[in-house]
Amino acid sequence: MSVGRSEILSLYRTLLKESKRFTDYNFRSYALRRVTDEFKANKNKSDPAEIRKLLDNGKEQVAVIRRQVTLGMLYRSPANVLEVVHENRV
């Protein structure tokens, strides 16, 4: 089965959206950077089987991110200096 562009973009948007839910600045920045870097690194792939494998891996990563966000909400750490400065400006 062929993988459509819309399915890939949907996964990309979902990964970004879920990554933004991290409460910790460092985890959030890392997750967002990893998502964009991985998609940029694999944007020229043309083999449908390889694309399907990457897509399936991405769906697994969505589940991992959701679990980690939940754990982060349960065990919050104190606000990072960067987060405090940002909150004071808003």
PyMOL Python script that loads the backbone (N, CA, C, O; Angstrom):
from pymol import cmd

cmd.read_pdbstr("""\
ATOM      1  N   MET A   1       0.828  -1.178   0.000  1.00  0.00           N
ATOM      2  CA  MET A   1       0.000   0.000   0.000  1.00  0.00           C
ATOM      3  C   MET A   1       0.878   1.247   0.000  1.00  0.00           C
ATOM      4  O   MET A   1       1.850   1.339   0.749  1.00  0.00           O
ATOM      5  N   SER A   2       0.528   2.179  -0.830  1.00  0.00           N
ATOM      6  CA  SER A   2       1.282   3.412  -0.961  1.00  0.00           C
ATOM      7  C   SER A   2       0.993   4.360   0.204  1.00  0.00           C
ATOM      8  O   SER A   2      -0.121   4.415   0.726  1.00  0.00           O
ATOM      9  N   VAL A   3       2.005   5.086   0.584  1.00  0.00           N
ATOM     10  CA  VAL A   3       1.863   6.055   1.663  1.00  0.00           C
ATOM     11  C   VAL A   3       1.621   7.420   1.045  1.00  0.00           C
ATOM     12  O   VAL A   3       2.411   7.883   0.222  1.00  0.00           O
ATOM     13  N   GLY A   4       0.537   8.062   1.439  1.00  0.00           N
ATOM     14  CA  GLY A   4       0.205   9.362   0.886  1.00  0.00           C
ATOM     15  C   GLY A   4       0.888  10.503   1.619  1.00  0.00           C
ATOM     16  O   GLY A   4       1.246  10.398   2.791  1.00  0.00           O
ATOM     17  N   ARG A   5       1.053  11.585   0.893  1.00  0.00           N
ATOM     18  CA  ARG A   5       1.670  12.790   1.455  1.00  0.00           C
ATOM     19  C   ARG A   5       0.862  13.298   2.649  1.00  0.00           C
ATOM     20  O   ARG A   5       1.429  13.756   3.641  1.00  0.00           O
ATOM     21  N   SER A   6      -0.457  13.214   2.547  1.00  0.00           N
ATOM     22  CA  SER A   6      -1.305  13.720   3.631  1.00  0.00           C
ATOM     23  C   SER A   6      -1.100  12.916   4.917  1.00  0.00           C
ATOM     24  O   SER A   6      -1.157  13.474   6.013  1.00  0.00           O
ATOM     25  N   GLU A   7      -0.865  11.615   4.787  1.00  0.00           N
ATOM     26  CA  GLU A   7      -0.625  10.779   5.962  1.00  0.00           C
ATOM     27  C   GLU A   7       0.688  11.167   6.647  1.00  0.00           C
ATOM     28  O   GLU A   7       0.777  11.193   7.875  1.00  0.00           O
ATOM     29  N   ILE A   8       1.688  11.463   5.846  1.00  0.00           N
ATOM     30  CA  ILE A   8       2.987  11.865   6.384  1.00  0.00           C
ATOM     31  C   ILE A   8       2.880  13.228   7.064  1.00  0.00           C
ATOM     32  O   ILE A   8       3.397  13.417   8.165  1.00  0.00           O
ATOM     33  N   LEU A   9       2.209  14.174   6.410  1.00  0.00           N
ATOM     34  CA  LEU A   9       2.040  15.501   7.002  1.00  0.00           C
ATOM     35  C   LEU A   9       1.214  15.446   8.278  1.00  0.00           C
ATOM     36  O   LEU A   9       1.478  16.182   9.228  1.00  0.00           O
ATOM     37  N   SER A  10       0.225  14.581   8.296  1.00  0.00           N
ATOM     38  CA  SER A  10      -0.596  14.413   9.492  1.00  0.00           C
ATOM     39  C   SER A  10       0.253  13.898  10.654  1.00  0.00           C
ATOM     40  O   SER A  10       0.127  14.380  11.780  1.00  0.00           O
ATOM     41  N   LEU A  11       1.110  12.927  10.380  1.00  0.00           N
ATOM     42  CA  LEU A  11       2.000  12.401  11.413  1.00  0.00           C
ATOM     43  C   LEU A  11       2.947  13.494  11.899  1.00  0.00           C
ATOM     44  O   LEU A  11       3.185  13.620  13.100  1.00  0.00           O
ATOM     45  N   TYR A  12       3.483  14.276  10.981  1.00  0.00           N
ATOM     46  CA  TYR A  12       4.401  15.367  11.331  1.00  0.00           C
ATOM     47  C   TYR A  12       3.708  16.368  12.256  1.00  0.00           C
ATOM     48  O   TYR A  12       4.259  16.755  13.286  1.00  0.00           O
ATOM     49  N   ARG A  13       2.510  16.778  11.884  1.00  0.00           N
ATOM     50  CA  ARG A  13       1.749  17.724  12.701  1.00  0.00           C
ATOM     51  C   ARG A  13       1.433  17.136  14.081  1.00  0.00           C
ATOM     52  O   ARG A  13       1.524  17.829  15.095  1.00  0.00           O
ATOM     53  N   THR A  14       1.066  15.872  14.107  1.00  0.00           N
ATOM     54  CA  THR A  14       0.749  15.211  15.374  1.00  0.00           C
ATOM     55  C   THR A  14       1.977  15.151  16.280  1.00  0.00           C
ATOM     56  O   THR A  14       1.887  15.431  17.475  1.00  0.00           O
ATOM     57  N   LEU A  15       3.114  14.788  15.711  1.00  0.00           N
ATOM     58  CA  LEU A  15       4.345  14.731  16.502  1.00  0.00           C
ATOM     59  C   LEU A  15       4.710  16.106  17.055  1.00  0.00           C
ATOM     60  O   LEU A  15       5.109  16.220  18.214  1.00  0.00           O
ATOM     61  N   LEU A  16       4.577  17.145  16.239  1.00  0.00           N
ATOM     62  CA  LEU A  16       4.880  18.494  16.713  1.00  0.00           C
ATOM     63  C   LEU A  16       3.914  18.919  17.815  1.00  0.00           C
ATOM     64  O   LEU A  16       4.322  19.479  18.832  1.00  0.00           O
ATOM     65  N   LYS A  17       2.634  18.645  17.600  1.00  0.00           N
ATOM     66  CA  LYS A  17       1.615  19.024  18.580  1.00  0.00           C
ATOM     67  C   LYS A  17       1.850  18.328  19.916  1.00  0.00           C
ATOM     68  O   LYS A  17       1.791  18.956  20.973  1.00  0.00           O
ATOM     69  N   GLU A  18       2.112  17.040  19.857  1.00  0.00           N
ATOM     70  CA  GLU A  18       2.349  16.286  21.091  1.00  0.00           C
ATOM     71  C   GLU A  18       3.653  16.716  21.764  1.00  0.00           C
ATOM     72  O   GLU A  18       3.730  16.747  22.992  1.00  0.00           O
ATOM     73  N   SER A  19       4.669  17.043  20.980  1.00  0.00           N
ATOM     74  CA  SER A  19       5.947  17.482  21.544  1.00  0.00           C
ATOM     75  C   SER A  19       5.800  18.810  22.278  1.00  0.00           C
ATOM     76  O   SER A  19       6.485  19.047  23.273  1.00  0.00           O
ATOM     77  N   LYS A  20       4.925  19.665  21.803  1.00  0.00           N
ATOM     78  CA  LYS A  20       4.708  20.968  22.446  1.00  0.00           C
ATOM     79  C   LYS A  20       4.016  20.840  23.799  1.00  0.00           C
ATOM     80  O   LYS A  20       3.965  21.810  24.555  1.00  0.00           O
ATOM     81  N   ARG A  21       3.489  19.676  24.112  1.00  0.00           N
ATOM     82  CA  ARG A  21       2.792  19.471  25.381  1.00  0.00           C
ATOM     83  C   ARG A  21       3.741  19.195  26.549  1.00  0.00           C
ATOM     84  O   ARG A  21       3.307  19.198  27.701  1.00  0.00           O
ATOM     85  N   PHE A  22       5.027  18.957  26.275  1.00  0.00           N
ATOM     86  CA  PHE A  22       5.984  18.751  27.360  1.00  0.00           C
ATOM     87  C   PHE A  22       6.017  19.996  28.239  1.00  0.00           C
ATOM     88  O   PHE A  22       6.096  21.114  27.729  1.00  0.00           O
ATOM     89  N   THR A  23       5.957  19.812  29.545  1.00  0.00           N
ATOM     90  CA  THR A  23       5.990  20.955  30.450  1.00  0.00           C
ATOM     91  C   THR A  23       7.409  21.454  30.677  1.00  0.00           C
ATOM     92  O   THR A  23       7.611  22.639  30.942  1.00  0.00           O
ATOM     93  N   ASP A  24       8.383  20.579  30.580  1.00  0.00           N
ATOM     94  CA  ASP A  24       9.776  20.948  30.784  1.00  0.00           C
ATOM     95  C   ASP A  24      10.353  21.521  29.493  1.00  0.00           C
ATOM     96  O   ASP A  24      10.237  20.910  28.431  1.00  0.00           O
ATOM     97  N   TYR A  25      10.974  22.694  29.588  1.00  0.00           N
ATOM     98  CA  TYR A  25      11.532  23.379  28.423  1.00  0.00           C
ATOM     99  C   TYR A  25      12.535  22.507  27.671  1.00  0.00           C
ATOM    100  O   TYR A  25      12.491  22.428  26.443  1.00  0.00           O
ATOM    101  N   ASN A  26      13.433  21.857  28.396  1.00  0.00           N
ATOM    102  CA  ASN A  26      14.481  21.061  27.753  1.00  0.00           C
ATOM    103  C   ASN A  26      13.911  19.873  26.989  1.00  0.00           C
ATOM    104  O   ASN A  26      14.325  19.609  25.860  1.00  0.00           O
ATOM    105  N   PHE A  27      12.968  19.154  27.591  1.00  0.00           N
ATOM    106  CA  PHE A  27      12.344  18.024  26.905  1.00  0.00           C
ATOM    107  C   PHE A  27      11.569  18.495  25.676  1.00  0.00           C
ATOM    108  O   PHE A  27      11.626  17.873  24.616  1.00  0.00           O
ATOM    109  N   ARG A  28      10.846  19.602  25.835  1.00  0.00           N
ATOM    110  CA  ARG A  28      10.051  20.143  24.730  1.00  0.00           C
ATOM    111  C   ARG A  28      10.949  20.537  23.558  1.00  0.00           C
ATOM    112  O   ARG A  28      10.676  20.178  22.412  1.00  0.00           O
ATOM    113  N   SER A  29      12.013  21.271  23.849  1.00  0.00           N
ATOM    114  CA  SER A  29      12.935  21.702  22.794  1.00  0.00           C
ATOM    115  C   SER A  29      13.583  20.513  22.099  1.00  0.00           C
ATOM    116  O   SER A  29      13.702  20.482  20.875  1.00  0.00           O
ATOM    117  N   TYR A  30      13.999  19.536  22.897  1.00  0.00           N
ATOM    118  CA  TYR A  30      14.639  18.348  22.333  1.00  0.00           C
ATOM    119  C   TYR A  30      13.678  17.585  21.428  1.00  0.00           C
ATOM    120  O   TYR A  30      14.041  17.193  20.319  1.00  0.00           O
ATOM    121  N   ALA A  31      12.456  17.376  21.901  1.00  0.00           N
ATOM    122  CA  ALA A  31      11.476  16.620  21.114  1.00  0.00           C
ATOM    123  C   ALA A  31      11.155  17.339  19.808  1.00  0.00           C
ATOM    124  O   ALA A  31      11.099  16.707  18.753  1.00  0.00           O
ATOM    125  N   LEU A  32      10.945  18.644  19.865  1.00  0.00           N
ATOM    126  CA  LEU A  32      10.644  19.405  18.648  1.00  0.00           C
ATOM    127  C   LEU A  32      11.817  19.352  17.666  1.00  0.00           C
ATOM    128  O   LEU A  32      11.622  19.192  16.461  1.00  0.00           O
ATOM    129  N   ARG A  33      13.024  19.487  18.191  1.00  0.00           N
ATOM    130  CA  ARG A  33      14.210  19.444  17.333  1.00  0.00           C
ATOM    131  C   ARG A  33      14.375  18.074  16.684  1.00  0.00           C
ATOM    132  O   ARG A  33      14.692  17.982  15.499  1.00  0.00           O
ATOM    133  N   ARG A  34      14.161  17.003  17.459  1.00  0.00           N
ATOM    134  CA  ARG A  34      14.292  15.642  16.913  1.00  0.00           C
ATOM    135  C   ARG A  34      13.269  15.374  15.819  1.00  0.00           C
ATOM    136  O   ARG A  34      13.591  14.770  14.797  1.00  0.00           O
ATOM    137  N   VAL A  35      12.043  15.821  16.032  1.00  0.00           N
ATOM    138  CA  VAL A  35      10.994  15.606  15.032  1.00  0.00           C
ATOM    139  C   VAL A  35      11.370  16.300  13.730  1.00  0.00           C
ATOM    140  O   VAL A  35      11.345  15.680  12.667  1.00  0.00           O
ATOM    141  N   THR A  36      11.716  17.574  13.804  1.00  0.00           N
ATOM    142  CA  THR A  36      12.042  18.302  12.573  1.00  0.00           C
ATOM    143  C   THR A  36      13.297  17.740  11.908  1.00  0.00           C
ATOM    144  O   THR A  36      13.347  17.622  10.684  1.00  0.00           O
ATOM    145  N   ASP A  37      14.304  17.394  12.697  1.00  0.00           N
ATOM    146  CA  ASP A  37      15.539  16.843  12.126  1.00  0.00           C
ATOM    147  C   ASP A  37      15.295  15.513  11.419  1.00  0.00           C
ATOM    148  O   ASP A  37      15.817  15.289  10.326  1.00  0.00           O
ATOM    149  N   GLU A  38      14.509  14.632  12.031  1.00  0.00           N
ATOM    150  CA  GLU A  38      14.233  13.330  11.420  1.00  0.00           C
ATOM    151  C   GLU A  38      13.440  13.470  10.121  1.00  0.00           C
ATOM    152  O   GLU A  38      13.724  12.782   9.141  1.00  0.00           O
ATOM    153  N   PHE A  39      12.460  14.349  10.116  1.00  0.00           N
ATOM    154  CA  PHE A  39      11.679  14.527   8.895  1.00  0.00           C
ATOM    155  C   PHE A  39      12.530  15.146   7.792  1.00  0.00           C
ATOM    156  O   PHE A  39      12.400  14.765   6.628  1.00  0.00           O
ATOM    157  N   LYS A  40      13.395  16.090   8.135  1.00  0.00           N
ATOM    158  CA  LYS A  40      14.283  16.687   7.135  1.00  0.00           C
ATOM    159  C   LYS A  40      15.269  15.652   6.602  1.00  0.00           C
ATOM    160  O   LYS A  40      15.561  15.628   5.406  1.00  0.00           O
ATOM    161  N   ALA A  41      15.777  14.803   7.479  1.00  0.00           N
ATOM    162  CA  ALA A  41      16.755  13.789   7.071  1.00  0.00           C
ATOM    163  C   ALA A  41      16.144  12.743   6.142  1.00  0.00           C
ATOM    164  O   ALA A  41      16.846  12.166   5.312  1.00  0.00           O
ATOM    165  N   ASN A  42      14.853  12.498   6.275  1.00  0.00           N
ATOM    166  CA  ASN A  42      14.206  11.441   5.492  1.00  0.00           C
ATOM    167  C   ASN A  42      13.283  11.964   4.399  1.00  0.00           C
ATOM    168  O   ASN A  42      12.516  11.193   3.823  1.00  0.00           O
ATOM    169  N   LYS A  43      13.343  13.252   4.105  1.00  0.00           N
ATOM    170  CA  LYS A  43      12.401  13.821   3.137  1.00  0.00           C
ATOM    171  C   LYS A  43      12.625  13.339   1.706  1.00  0.00           C
ATOM    172  O   LYS A  43      11.710  13.416   0.886  1.00  0.00           O
ATOM    173  N   ASN A  44      13.801  12.852   1.394  1.00  0.00           N
ATOM    174  CA  ASN A  44      14.086  12.411   0.027  1.00  0.00           C
ATOM    175  C   ASN A  44      13.955  10.905  -0.169  1.00  0.00           C
ATOM    176  O   ASN A  44      14.335  10.383  -1.217  1.00  0.00           O
ATOM    177  N   LYS A  45      13.431  10.216   0.807  1.00  0.00           N
ATOM    178  CA  LYS A  45      13.228   8.764   0.680  1.00  0.00           C
ATOM    179  C   LYS A  45      12.155   8.501  -0.366  1.00  0.00           C
ATOM    180  O   LYS A  45      11.149   9.208  -0.432  1.00  0.00           O
ATOM    181  N   SER A  46      12.378   7.478  -1.181  1.00  0.00           N
ATOM    182  CA  SER A  46      11.411   7.182  -2.243  1.00  0.00           C
ATOM    183  C   SER A  46      10.911   5.736  -2.221  1.00  0.00           C
ATOM    184  O   SER A  46       9.921   5.417  -2.879  1.00  0.00           O
ATOM    185  N   ASP A  47      11.576   4.874  -1.483  1.00  0.00           N
ATOM    186  CA  ASP A  47      11.165   3.476  -1.402  1.00  0.00           C
ATOM    187  C   ASP A  47       9.915   3.354  -0.527  1.00  0.00           C
ATOM    188  O   ASP A  47       9.972   3.668   0.662  1.00  0.00           O
ATOM    189  N   PRO A  48       8.787   2.904  -1.090  1.00  0.00           N
ATOM    190  CA  PRO A  48       7.537   2.818  -0.318  1.00  0.00           C
ATOM    191  C   PRO A  48       7.643   1.952   0.942  1.00  0.00           C
ATOM    192  O   PRO A  48       7.042   2.276   1.966  1.00  0.00           O
ATOM    193  N   ALA A  49       8.395   0.864   0.872  1.00  0.00           N
ATOM    194  CA  ALA A  49       8.541  -0.009   2.045  1.00  0.00           C
ATOM    195  C   ALA A  49       9.292   0.712   3.165  1.00  0.00           C
ATOM    196  O   ALA A  49       8.936   0.604   4.339  1.00  0.00           O
ATOM    197  N   GLU A  50      10.320   1.435   2.788  1.00  0.00           N
ATOM    198  CA  GLU A  50      11.097   2.172   3.779  1.00  0.00           C
ATOM    199  C   GLU A  50      10.270   3.317   4.374  1.00  0.00           C
ATOM    200  O   GLU A  50      10.334   3.582   5.574  1.00  0.00           O
ATOM    201  N   ILE A  51       9.506   3.980   3.531  1.00  0.00           N
ATOM    202  CA  ILE A  51       8.639   5.063   4.005  1.00  0.00           C
ATOM    203  C   ILE A  51       7.596   4.518   4.971  1.00  0.00           C
ATOM    204  O   ILE A  51       7.317   5.135   5.999  1.00  0.00           O
ATOM    205  N   ARG A  52       7.021   3.365   4.644  1.00  0.00           N
ATOM    206  CA  ARG A  52       6.024   2.743   5.516  1.00  0.00           C
ATOM    207  C   ARG A  52       6.647   2.398   6.875  1.00  0.00           C
ATOM    208  O   ARG A  52       6.027   2.588   7.921  1.00  0.00           O
ATOM    209  N   LYS A  53       7.881   1.890   6.838  1.00  0.00           N
ATOM    210  CA  LYS A  53       8.577   1.543   8.077  1.00  0.00           C
ATOM    211  C   LYS A  53       8.814   2.796   8.927  1.00  0.00           C
ATOM    212  O   LYS A  53       8.619   2.773  10.142  1.00  0.00           O
ATOM    213  N   LEU A  54       9.233   3.881   8.286  1.00  0.00           N
ATOM    214  CA  LEU A  54       9.450   5.140   8.997  1.00  0.00           C
ATOM    215  C   LEU A  54       8.142   5.687   9.565  1.00  0.00           C
ATOM    216  O   LEU A  54       8.109   6.216  10.676  1.00  0.00           O
ATOM    217  N   LEU A  55       7.073   5.554   8.795  1.00  0.00           N
ATOM    218  CA  LEU A  55       5.762   6.020   9.236  1.00  0.00           C
ATOM    219  C   LEU A  55       5.283   5.234  10.456  1.00  0.00           C
ATOM    220  O   LEU A  55       4.768   5.813  11.413  1.00  0.00           O
ATOM    221  N   ASP A  56       5.455   3.929  10.417  1.00  0.00           N
ATOM    222  CA  ASP A  56       5.069   3.093  11.561  1.00  0.00           C
ATOM    223  C   ASP A  56       5.892   3.446  12.803  1.00  0.00           C
ATOM    224  O   ASP A  56       5.368   3.497  13.915  1.00  0.00           O
ATOM    225  N   ASN A  57       7.180   3.689  12.594  1.00  0.00           N
ATOM    226  CA  ASN A  57       8.044   4.096  13.700  1.00  0.00           C
ATOM    227  C   ASN A  57       7.582   5.443  14.263  1.00  0.00           C
ATOM    228  O   ASN A  57       7.585   5.645  15.478  1.00  0.00           O
ATOM    229  N   GLY A  58       7.189   6.352  13.386  1.00  0.00           N
ATOM    230  CA  GLY A  58       6.693   7.649  13.831  1.00  0.00           C
ATOM    231  C   GLY A  58       5.442   7.525  14.674  1.00  0.00           C
ATOM    232  O   GLY A  58       5.276   8.248  15.657  1.00  0.00           O
ATOM    233  N   LYS A  59       4.557   6.609  14.293  1.00  0.00           N
ATOM    234  CA  LYS A  59       3.329   6.393  15.069  1.00  0.00           C
ATOM    235  C   LYS A  59       3.659   5.833  16.452  1.00  0.00           C
ATOM    236  O   LYS A  59       3.002   6.171  17.437  1.00  0.00           O
ATOM    237  N   GLU A  60       4.668   4.983  16.520  1.00  0.00           N
ATOM    238  CA  GLU A  60       5.108   4.469  17.821  1.00  0.00           C
ATOM    239  C   GLU A  60       5.681   5.602  18.673  1.00  0.00           C
ATOM    240  O   GLU A  60       5.488   5.637  19.888  1.00  0.00           O
ATOM    241  N   GLN A  61       6.383   6.524  18.023  1.00  0.00           N
ATOM    242  CA  GLN A  61       6.970   7.646  18.750  1.00  0.00           C
ATOM    243  C   GLN A  61       5.909   8.589  19.305  1.00  0.00           C
ATOM    244  O   GLN A  61       6.109   9.202  20.353  1.00  0.00           O
ATOM    245  N   VAL A  62       4.778   8.708  18.604  1.00  0.00           N
ATOM    246  CA  VAL A  62       3.668   9.514  19.125  1.00  0.00           C
ATOM    247  C   VAL A  62       3.213   8.932  20.460  1.00  0.00           C
ATOM    248  O   VAL A  62       2.982   9.669  21.419  1.00  0.00           O
ATOM    249  N   ALA A  63       3.086   7.621  20.515  1.00  0.00           N
ATOM    250  CA  ALA A  63       2.669   6.963  21.759  1.00  0.00           C
ATOM    251  C   ALA A  63       3.705   7.174  22.863  1.00  0.00           C
ATOM    252  O   ALA A  63       3.344   7.396  24.019  1.00  0.00           O
ATOM    253  N   VAL A  64       4.979   7.106  22.514  1.00  0.00           N
ATOM    254  CA  VAL A  64       6.045   7.319  23.497  1.00  0.00           C
ATOM    255  C   VAL A  64       5.978   8.744  24.038  1.00  0.00           C
ATOM    256  O   VAL A  64       6.069   8.960  25.247  1.00  0.00           O
ATOM    257  N   ILE A  65       5.818   9.709  23.143  1.00  0.00           N
ATOM    258  CA  ILE A  65       5.748  11.109  23.567  1.00  0.00           C
ATOM    259  C   ILE A  65       4.551  11.325  24.486  1.00  0.00           C
ATOM    260  O   ILE A  65       4.665  12.003  25.507  1.00  0.00           O
ATOM    261  N   ARG A  66       3.416  10.757  24.131  1.00  0.00           N
ATOM    262  CA  ARG A  66       2.217  10.916  24.974  1.00  0.00           C
ATOM    263  C   ARG A  66       2.449  10.355  26.374  1.00  0.00           C
ATOM    264  O   ARG A  66       2.050  10.961  27.369  1.00  0.00           O
ATOM    265  N   ARG A  67       3.096   9.197  26.443  1.00  0.00           N
ATOM    266  CA  ARG A  67       3.394   8.611  27.758  1.00  0.00           C
ATOM    267  C   ARG A  67       4.341   9.505  28.553  1.00  0.00           C
ATOM    268  O   ARG A  67       4.134   9.742  29.743  1.00  0.00           O
ATOM    269  N   GLN A  68       5.375   9.994  27.888  1.00  0.00           N
ATOM    270  CA  GLN A  68       6.356  10.828  28.571  1.00  0.00           C
ATOM    271  C   GLN A  68       5.749  12.151  29.028  1.00  0.00           C
ATOM    272  O   GLN A  68       6.091  12.649  30.100  1.00  0.00           O
ATOM    273  N   VAL A  69       4.861  12.721  28.234  1.00  0.00           N
ATOM    274  CA  VAL A  69       4.185  13.959  28.633  1.00  0.00           C
ATOM    275  C   VAL A  69       3.357  13.708  29.886  1.00  0.00           C
ATOM    276  O   VAL A  69       3.356  14.524  30.808  1.00  0.00           O
ATOM    277  N   THR A  70       2.655  12.586  29.920  1.00  0.00           N
ATOM    278  CA  THR A  70       1.848  12.243  31.091  1.00  0.00           C
ATOM    279  C   THR A  70       2.731  12.095  32.328  1.00  0.00           C
ATOM    280  O   THR A  70       2.392  12.603  33.397  1.00  0.00           O
ATOM    281  N   LEU A  71       3.850  11.408  32.188  1.00  0.00           N
ATOM    282  CA  LEU A  71       4.782  11.269  33.313  1.00  0.00           C
ATOM    283  C   LEU A  71       5.335  12.620  33.743  1.00  0.00           C
ATOM    284  O   LEU A  71       5.491  12.885  34.934  1.00  0.00           O
ATOM    285  N   GLY A  72       5.629  13.469  32.768  1.00  0.00           N
ATOM    286  CA  GLY A  72       6.133  14.800  33.084  1.00  0.00           C
ATOM    287  C   GLY A  72       5.127  15.630  33.850  1.00  0.00           C
ATOM    288  O   GLY A  72       5.500  16.436  34.701  1.00  0.00           O
ATOM    289  N   MET A  73       3.858  15.438  33.554  1.00  0.00           N
ATOM    290  CA  MET A  73       2.815  16.167  34.279  1.00  0.00           C
ATOM    291  C   MET A  73       2.643  15.626  35.696  1.00  0.00           C
ATOM    292  O   MET A  73       2.308  16.375  36.613  1.00  0.00           O
ATOM    293  N   LEU A  74       2.870  14.338  35.873  1.00  0.00           N
ATOM    294  CA  LEU A  74       2.751  13.746  37.204  1.00  0.00           C
ATOM    295  C   LEU A  74       3.900  14.162  38.119  1.00  0.00           C
ATOM    296  O   LEU A  74       3.705  14.398  39.311  1.00  0.00           O
ATOM    297  N   TYR A  75       5.098  14.249  37.547  1.00  0.00           N
ATOM    298  CA  TYR A  75       6.289  14.553  38.334  1.00  0.00           C
ATOM    299  C   TYR A  75       6.947  15.820  37.802  1.00  0.00           C
ATOM    300  O   TYR A  75       8.038  15.772  37.234  1.00  0.00           O
ATOM    301  N   ARG A  76       6.285  16.934  37.987  1.00  0.00           N
ATOM    302  CA  ARG A  76       6.813  18.204  37.474  1.00  0.00           C
ATOM    303  C   ARG A  76       8.076  18.619  38.212  1.00  0.00           C
ATOM    304  O   ARG A  76       8.227  18.403  39.414  1.00  0.00           O
ATOM    305  N   SER A  77       8.969  19.218  37.452  1.00  0.00           N
ATOM    306  CA  SER A  77      10.165  19.793  38.049  1.00  0.00           C
ATOM    307  C   SER A  77       9.948  21.303  38.156  1.00  0.00           C
ATOM    308  O   SER A  77       9.055  21.845  37.504  1.00  0.00           O
ATOM    309  N   PRO A  78      10.751  21.983  38.966  1.00  0.00           N
ATOM    310  CA  PRO A  78      10.605  23.440  39.057  1.00  0.00           C
ATOM    311  C   PRO A  78      10.832  24.084  37.691  1.00  0.00           C
ATOM    312  O   PRO A  78      11.526  23.529  36.839  1.00  0.00           O
ATOM    313  N   ALA A  79      10.244  25.247  37.498  1.00  0.00           N
ATOM    314  CA  ALA A  79      10.364  25.940  36.214  1.00  0.00           C
ATOM    315  C   ALA A  79      11.820  26.273  35.925  1.00  0.00           C
ATOM    316  O   ALA A  79      12.573  26.664  36.817  1.00  0.00           O
ATOM    317  N   ASN A  80      12.195  26.111  34.683  1.00  0.00           N
ATOM    318  CA  ASN A  80      13.517  26.427  34.197  1.00  0.00           C
ATOM    319  C   ASN A  80      13.669  27.946  34.148  1.00  0.00           C
ATOM    320  O   ASN A  80      12.669  28.656  34.035  1.00  0.00           O
ATOM    321  N   VAL A  81      14.884  28.452  34.228  1.00  0.00           N
ATOM    322  CA  VAL A  81      15.129  29.892  34.167  1.00  0.00           C
ATOM    323  C   VAL A  81      14.556  30.475  32.879  1.00  0.00           C
ATOM    324  O   VAL A  81      13.972  31.559  32.901  1.00  0.00           O
ATOM    325  N   LEU A  82      14.714  29.779  31.771  1.00  0.00           N
ATOM    326  CA  LEU A  82      14.192  30.272  30.498  1.00  0.00           C
ATOM    327  C   LEU A  82      12.675  30.372  30.520  1.00  0.00           C
ATOM    328  O   LEU A  82      12.106  31.291  29.932  1.00  0.00           O
ATOM    329  N   GLU A  83      12.025  29.453  31.180  1.00  0.00           N
ATOM    330  CA  GLU A  83      10.566  29.483  31.266  1.00  0.00           C
ATOM    331  C   GLU A  83      10.096  30.628  32.151  1.00  0.00           C
ATOM    332  O   GLU A  83       9.090  31.268  31.847  1.00  0.00           O
ATOM    333  N   VAL A  84      10.807  30.893  33.240  1.00  0.00           N
ATOM    334  CA  VAL A  84      10.438  31.982  34.145  1.00  0.00           C
ATOM    335  C   VAL A  84      10.569  33.315  33.432  1.00  0.00           C
ATOM    336  O   VAL A  84       9.682  34.162  33.543  1.00  0.00           O
ATOM    337  N   VAL A  85      11.653  33.518  32.705  1.00  0.00           N
ATOM    338  CA  VAL A  85      11.858  34.761  31.958  1.00  0.00           C
ATOM    339  C   VAL A  85      10.760  34.928  30.921  1.00  0.00           C
ATOM    340  O   VAL A  85      10.220  36.023  30.760  1.00  0.00           O
ATOM    341  N   HIS A  86      10.428  33.861  30.221  1.00  0.00           N
ATOM    342  CA  HIS A  86       9.387  33.926  29.188  1.00  0.00           C
ATOM    343  C   HIS A  86       8.029  34.254  29.800  1.00  0.00           C
ATOM    344  O   HIS A  86       7.284  35.055  29.235  1.00  0.00           O
ATOM    345  N   GLU A  87       7.693  33.661  30.933  1.00  0.00           N
ATOM    346  CA  GLU A  87       6.404  33.920  31.586  1.00  0.00           C
ATOM    347  C   GLU A  87       6.303  35.363  32.057  1.00  0.00           C
ATOM    348  O   GLU A  87       5.220  35.948  32.021  1.00  0.00           O
ATOM    349  N   ASN A  88       7.413  35.947  32.497  1.00  0.00           N
ATOM    350  CA  ASN A  88       7.401  37.334  32.963  1.00  0.00           C
ATOM    351  C   ASN A  88       7.209  38.318  31.821  1.00  0.00           C
ATOM    352  O   ASN A  88       6.686  39.411  32.037  1.00  0.00           O
ATOM    353  N   ARG A  89       7.613  37.965  30.632  1.00  0.00           N
ATOM    354  CA  ARG A  89       7.460  38.844  29.469  1.00  0.00           C
ATOM    355  C   ARG A  89       6.057  38.818  28.903  1.00  0.00           C
ATOM    356  O   ARG A  89       5.611  39.789  28.290  1.00  0.00           O
ATOM    357  N   VAL A  90       5.366  37.726  29.101  1.00  0.00           N
ATOM    358  CA  VAL A  90       4.020  37.569  28.536  1.00  0.00           C
ATOM    359  C   VAL A  90       3.024  38.287  29.340  1.00  0.00           C
ATOM    360  O   VAL A  90       1.837  38.266  29.013  1.00  0.00           O
TER     361      VAL A  90
END
""", "prot")
cmd.dss("prot")
cmd.show_as("cartoon", "prot")
cmd.util.cbc("prot")
cmd.orient("prot")
